[in-house]
Every structure is written in C-alpha cells, then in structure tokens.
C-alpha cells in the first residue's frame, strides 16, 4: 500500500515539475522578407523560426532582371561568411538569376531581409563624393587629414523600389565630414524620375543621431522642399546631380547648429 502511495505521489507532484522545466519551448523569432523592386524579382522564406533552426530565404529575379545583394534591416549588406551562406545561380548572361541565403536562427538575426534586384534597361549615375559641412559658401578640400572624431553613417538611396546602400565610418575635421572620392555604389535612375534618399547619421563621440527620408525629383533643374526637421535641394545640370540636405545637429555636446549633407553624382550615360 505504501509503495502504491509513493508512486502516486511521484506521478502527482514530481513528474510535472520535470515536465515543466525539462520540456520548455525554444524561443522563436520572426523573419520578414521584401523585394527591393517587386517588378524585378520576388523573395520567399518569411515566417517564424525557433532558436537554432535553419532559415532559408530564396530570391528569384524575373526576366530581363538580375539579383544584386541581400540586405539586413535596410542597412547591413550581407556577405557570404561563417554566419550567412549565400549560393547564387547565374544565367547564360552571367547574371545572378537566383540567390539562396541560409543561416541559423537566433535573436540577433530576427528582422527584415531585403533582396535587391536590378533591371537591365536603366540609366546610371555614379556617386562621386559626399560630405557634411557647416558652411556652404566655401567648398572643402576632400582631404582626410587628422581625424578629430568620426560619424557612423548608413545611407540608403532608393529609386522607385530599387535600393543602393552606402556604409562608411567618416572622419570629421573642422566641422566637415569627409568621404572618399571613389565609390563603387551606383545610383539607378529611370523614367520614374525620382529617387529616395534615406540617411542615418550618428556621432560616435556623443550619442546624437539624425534620421531623414525623402523622395526627390531628380530631373527638375532645381527643386527645394522643406520637410520637418530638414530640407533638401537638388540641382541637375548636364547629366550631373547635386543633392543638398540641410538639418540641425548637435556635435560634441555643443549647441545645435545647421549642417549640410552634400551628395554629388555623375551620369555615366552623358
């Protein structure tokens, strides 16, 4: 009788405790996917994944288009490494028609993954330089010089549904934020005749950030638009584009003042 009672008590109290602590569900995280241009390609693999589960995302370009790159959270360009595995399939023109991104699920990898596509028939403009200054009356020499502090910048340039990402740590000297004059990034322009510039600038010396995003009509000779917190002006001349953002920002815990983000482009088809 005592033996039966002991087994009953074990079943009633002890086993549920082991079940509660030993069979706890693994945490799960959401993965969302998006195409930089829905008319150029599609991407699948969105869903909820458990910790440690293998995630596979697949991007497929449509005819006359090709895959360019994977981007995480609209700011980080993904490369093939120990964390992320990328397998690309090329067509007869040596363009990437399909790309598969594989990784192991974790909390740090939750979020949105964008497949960036390109179109075959496009007009191109190349970013030649960009910098931040507090004085528009004089053009600073693009000399890196002695670094006093740095900004971390993530600038994404989106034309229609197409996106190009620029990531740099930029040295600041005499209140001028410089960038090198050589870039591989290409700005895509088409008959839609507008681009979107989205920028996030963060001063690494003091916790100061500024975010702005706007749509620009690039084919008007000069256009200026006032936005909340900033304004921009774009000038188009003989195939070259100049975009100037004006905004107030605090540097090195000093008083807020006006700065200008300047981006210069040359049209490769001119």
N, C-alpha and C positions, 0 to 999 in steps of 0.2 A: 504493500500500500504506500509506504514511504517512497519507494522507487518511482512509482507511477506519479506521485505528487511532485517529486523533484523534476521529472521530465515535463510535467505540465507547466511548472513554474519557469523552467528553461524556455519552453516554447512561448510562454506568455510575455516574458519580460526581456530575456537576454537576446534571443534571435532578432526581434525587431530592432534592438539597438545596433546589432551588427549590420542589419539590412539598411538602417538609416545612414550609418557612417561609411559603410563599405560599398554602397551602390549609388553614391551621389552622382547626379548627371554632370557631364562635362559642360563647361561654359560654351556658349555658341555666339557667333558674331555674324553681322550682316555684310554681304558683299553686293555692291551695285555696279552695274556696267553701263557705259554710254559710248555712242559713236560720235566722233568729232564732227562728222558730216553724214547724216543718215542717207543721203542720196549717193554716197560714195562707198558705204560699207556698213556691215552690221556686226554686232558682238553679242555673244551668249555666255551664260555661266552665272548669271545673277542668282543669289539665294542666300540661305542661312547655313553656315558651316560650323561644325563642332571644333573645339580646340584640338589641333593635331591632325585634322582631316585634310586630305589633299584637295586643293582648289584648282580647277582647270577652266580657263577662260579662252574662248576662241573668237578671233576676229577674221571676217571674210570680206574681201574687197569685191565690189561689183565691177562689171565690165567697164573698161577704159579708166579704171581707178587702181590704186595700189595702197597697201598698208605702209605707214611710216614708223610709228612707235607706240609703245604703251606708256601711259602717264598715270601716276597715282595721286589722288586728291587734287587734281588740276594744278600741280606744282612740281612734282618729282618725276623726272624721266627715269624709267626702269630699264636697266641693262641686264644682260644675261650673266648671272653670277651664282654664288653658292645659295643665295636665298631665293632668287627668281630664275626659273628655267624658261627660256624662250626658244621655240622651234618655228622657223619660218619656211614657207613653201613658195618657191618662185615660179613664175610663168615663163613662157617662151621668150618674153622680152626682158628677162632677168629682173622683173619687178616682183615684189612680195604680194602674192595674191591671198595668202592665208597665214595667220600667226597664232600660235598657241602659247599661252602664258600659264605656267604651273608653279604653285608654291604651297607651303604648309600653313594652315590657318593658325593665326594667333591674334591676340588682342591688338597688337601693333599694326597688323595688316588688314584690319577691318576698314571699310570705306569704299570710295568710288574709284573704279579703274576705267580710264578712257582709252579707246583705240583711236589713234589719229590716222586719218586717211588723206590721200591727196587725189587730185583729179588730173588727168593727162593734159587737158586743154586749159592752160592757165597762163596768166601774165605774172611775171615775177618781179619783186623788188627786194633788194638786199639791204639789211640794216648795216650801215657803215660805222656809226658810233652813237652812243647815248651817254648823257651825263646829267648831273644835277648841279645847279649853281644858284646863288642868291643875287646875281647881277646879270641882267640881260643886255646891258649896254656894252659889255666887252665879252669877246669870245675867249674862253680859257684855252690855253695850250693843253693838248691832251698828253701831258707828261705826268707819269705816275708819281714821281718824286718821293718825298718822305711821307710815309703813312702816319697820320695822326690818330685815326680810328677807322673803322670800317662799317659799312652798311651791309646787311644781308638782304638781297633783293630777289624776289621771284616775280618776273614779269611775263605774262602770257599775252600773246597777240592773236586774236581770233578774227578771221574773216568769214562772215556768214557762219557756217558751222565748222570751219577749219581752224585749228589752233597750232601755234608755234610757241614753245616755251623757252624763256631765257633765264638762266640761273647764274648769278655771279656774286662773289664777295667783292665789293667795290671799295677801294681806298678813298678816304676823304682827306683833302688837303686844302687849307684856306677856304673852308666852306664850299668847296667844289667837289662833287662826287664824280670821279672819272670812271670811264670804261675803256677797255682796249679798242682799237680802231679796226680790228679784224674779227669778223664773226662768220660762223657757218650757218647761223639761223637765217631762214628765208621767210619773208612775209608774202603770203599769197593774196593776189588781187584778182578779181574777176568782174564781170559785168554787173554784179550786185552792187559794186561801187561803194562799199563801206567796210570798215574794219572795226573791231572792238579791241581796245587796249585795257587790260586788267593788270594792275600793279599792286604789289605789297612791298613796302619798304620798311625795314626795321633797323633802328640804330642799335648796334651791339654794345655801345658804351652806356647808353641809358635806355630803359625799356620804353621806347617811343615807336609807335607804328602808325602807318597811314595806308589805307586801302582805297582804291578807286577803280571804277569800271565804267566805261562809256563806249558808245558807238560813234564812229567818225565817218563822215562823208569825205572820202579822200580825193575825189575828182573835182571838187569845187576849188577854185583858185585860192580862196582864203575863207575859212569859216571859224568862228569862235562861239563857244557855247558855255554858258555859266551853269555850273552844277553845284549842288550843296557841298560845301567844303572845298571845292576846287573848280577850276575852269580849264578849258583847253583851246588851243588854236592850231589849225592845220593849214599848211601852205603847200600848194602843188605848183611846180614850175619846171617845164621842160623835162618831165619824167622823174623829177626828184621830189621827195616828200619830206616835210619837216613838221613834226608834231611837238607842241609845247604844252606841258601841263603846269598849271600854276596852283600852288597849295601852301597852306601854313603848316609849319612843322617845328618841333622842339628838338634842338641838338645839344647834347652835353649838358642837360638840365638848365639851359639858358632860356630866356624868354622866347616865345614862339615868334617866328618871322616867316616871310614869304620866300619860297624856293620854287625853282622851275626844273621839271624833268623834261629834257630835250632828246628827241629821237630823230635821227636822220637816216633816210633811205635813198638808195639809187635804184631806178628802174632798170633791170637788166635787159629789157627789150627796147629801150630807147635808141 
